Amino acid sequence: MLFERPDSGERAVLVHLNLNSEDAREDADEFVQLVTSAGGDPVAFITGQRQHPDPRLFVGSGKLDEIREALAEHDGQLVLFNHALSPSQERNIERELKCRVLDRTGLILDIFAQRARTHEGKLQVELAQLEHMSTRLIRGWTHLERQKGGIGLRGPGETQLETDRRLLRARIKSIQARLAKVRRQREQARRARRRADIPAVSLVGYTNAGKSTLFNVLTQAEVYAADQLFATLDPTLRRIAIDDVGPVVLADTVGFIRHLPHKLVEAFRATLEEATLADLLLHVVDCADPERSDNIFQVRSVLEEIGADDIPVLEVYNKTDLLGSSPRIERDEHGKPLRVWLSAQRRQGLDLLKQALSELLGGDIADLAMTLSAAEGKLRARLYALDAVKDESLDEQGNFHLQLRLPEADWQRFLAAESLREDALAVHRKTPRPPVPDWLEQ
């Protein structure tokens, strides 16, 4: 006989326990935000204190009665736990309460399923859901010996549970193969960008820190941005122009959260690779959030988990308007930008962010004055193609006097491509020439 799971709904009783273990501790306010982001209607919030979770029901019998009473009083349709429940705990609580039970991981998966827009995003969410479901299949049946029936299917065939697991494994394998293809396609695009020497910058940060709003104002894009958790799931890439650097690829990525389920990290590996292979990470921080320090720690933990902890980071403290603070750049003892304070919503401090990007990505800059004769028009045209000419004048003899500013590496490539030596040209450096890498001298 089938064991049918109770019907679900939106009227939710929320359960949050304060556990002694620091690793298992969750934020109650963030939990309410997660529920409302999922479209839930919190009708009761039940809290408690325990040394350790009960192995069978997670909560004690007294707390279970309190949850049962809250369901009856508020006509609740489901119970949401701000913790990770084992499959057996979820099943036992459902049998006791006769209603649908969802843990923190299941809640986040539900939000991801609602937010996914692209084909890739939907595949990644489905993979995470299937892997989460694979440990919970047993609760679909009251016994394990349900055999297939019908002519040619009787006998010691596989149980329905075994059939479900086999189909689930096949679907997971299919999705993983399709995501592997997406990963290969992304890698081809990255190789093309590397050949063109285009830096890649990825926005990372805690969910709802303002990454998509910042992305939109920098790129004039129309990525969905809202004051809710996990508004962005699908990665979006755009080109922007940065002074002394040229084109830069900026990527908007999924927001992080404390105790981000490992299944989600694995499923979104193709998306998170945009962060692991970036030249620079912009860590966007909601500077007005009282949990700012902990959020920064959680983001760094996820970056370490995905192998992006050794990539240079520029912190962007967003929402300064909520603090009444002015935009500014903070630097280390060597003058290198460490963090930029700005307000993406009010478009304040964006010029400071671009200045910091220019300093961090631009490297050594060649600031030159150069004279070309009328017969050297091809060289002049190629310098214009590099967007290196900042000013130009023409003298009475028809010579072009150019003011050039471009990355040192681009200048050395230009000389090599034209088979020229700097000391043989009418070039004056406004700043000393930095040491040139061996590969450029060859």
Disulfide bonds with the S-S distance in Angstrom:
none
